[in-house]
């Protein structure tokens, strides 16, 4: 599907803007209908969210070098301050960072309003005419004549150089200037002003913060079509990538969304059912943002500072820095985005434990400290070792998210929550694909069959999701604009039990995700379990499956088929396998930790009824690839209140219907 068109059959230019606290990106819909990030005039797709004042106003990537030599006039980190009063900002938000910028202060004239005080150049006042001048015109004397001391020529005061003045920039002013520059970059690329834009905000933003973002965008000349949560933008790009791979067919799965930005880590558990997304649980961890104390950036800066000291013999104090090392720390911090991008290529759809550890990168900084240049290499294995402590804390956050999705205090294993895929977005997602994935596997939070979703570059995913979401807004009625957290969902999986096994070469045809590894291995089910309507499916919904009844001398004579309708709970069995200590190990060595293994299972919860359908006489297959049995079609319809209608038929026979008033939802 290409770009949407307007009333005059002209293409509607809708852009997506990922408005991050440290970086932003812009995406457009191409003529082929794909969402792609565009580069600004500096050639950058990852655009620094910064404004600097140095003789003239500088925005975006031109402003980041000013953090080294003009930090007090450079503004960063203003997005998270939008819609907040000065008294609401914690003291930690006023302290120094890895790359210090203009300090945040109380506005001198606006009550309880945060602002930045920067020095700007303004034109000098207009020249002043001498008070001795008259309206009588006096010609300029020739150069050879001497000026008269009795009748001096009236001269104007000469214009002076531009003067410096203190200007107070609020977060709203900074956001407006920055968004205006993004809008101009999109207009330059498209050749016309964009018709609208979808802008991301974190899901934890309050109503006042969302209104502040929309107000700043409107003042920047942007027609905001929607303020979109970041997890919803990520879901849009996930579904688009899935449709590309499956030719429009959607698969049911549970996806772990990891948005690792500079100021916080946001982990969400998504239930994706037939192209519909429901947020099961989420958790924000501001202490694990890549630029936060003790997190990814600080660990890497300390590592490179130690490498500098080893190679040069010159000590470099960082985190915290002193007056002599502040610029060096800023230079190292500004080099980290390149390090992260170089360490990992674009995420591929592969198992988490198969990522290569040999990828390496080189960091080179001229005159880092004391006039000495610095160059050092870093590979994935070394980076993962340095960041192992951060990744362990990350694994605990994921475990908390899974437990909160269990509901009623029940742990995630008891609820049968099995993560099928992981999506990484944000700058921190670059390094996480190597080390954080291994930490999840080692802690037993995820199984070895979990794979990464291929959504392209992590730092570009949210902008692309916004553009895709904007493409569908024009075709979506306003009544369908709902919060994915508020929709009702089915709380248990509903399906049927078939008394006889199905042919192994002919699985049930439908889009239902099979619980318990497609077929339950439990012997007490009384037949083969076929899930039809998976748990966490948004309501209302309809699911249909088709399967053959195996042809045999005994079954061909049957004229009726009976199926049981059941609600089941999916469970995850966690097995701990103790590890034997090596025979040559010393007594002081700690015993090896147990290995956790996980396997799926199901448990019967409620018998909903029995449905019996007539069968037509068996006919031989017309083609070799067709099943020789009789095809049965079963359809489940569940309304928003949990009422269930089950309909089944075989061949041209009439539909047989069974109604269940209200299963557990």
Secondary structure, DSSP 8 states (H G I E B T S, - for coil): ----B-TTS-B--EEEEEE-SSEEEEEEE-TTS-EEEE--TTS-SSEE-EEEESSSEEETHHHHTHHHH-GGGEEE--GGGTT--GGGS-GGGGS--TT--S-EEE-SSSTT-EEEEEEEEE------B-TT--SS------TTS---SSS----B------EEEEEEE-HHHHHHHHHHHHHHHHHHHHTS--SEEEEEE-TT--HHHHHHHHHHHHHTT--EEEEEEHHHHHHHHHHHHHHHHHTT----EEEEEEEE-SS-EEEEEEEEETTEEEEEEEEEEGGGSTTSTTSHHHHHHHHHHHHHHHHHS----TTTT-TTTHHHHHHHHHHHHHHHHHH--S--SSBGGG--S--EEEEEEEEEETTEEEEEEEEHHHHHHHTHHHHHHHHHHHHHHHHHHH-TT--HHHHT----EEEEESTTHHHHTTHHHHHHHHTTSS-TT-EE---S-GGGHHHHHHHHHHHHHTTS-GGG---TTTS-B-SSEEEEEESS---TTS--BSS---TTTSS---GGGSSEEEEEE-TT-BSSEEEEEEEEE---TTTTT--EEEEEEEEEEEEEEEEEE-----TT--TTS-----EEEEEEEEEEEEEEEEEEEE-------SSTTS-SSEEEEEEEEE-TT--EEEEEEETTS--EEEEES----
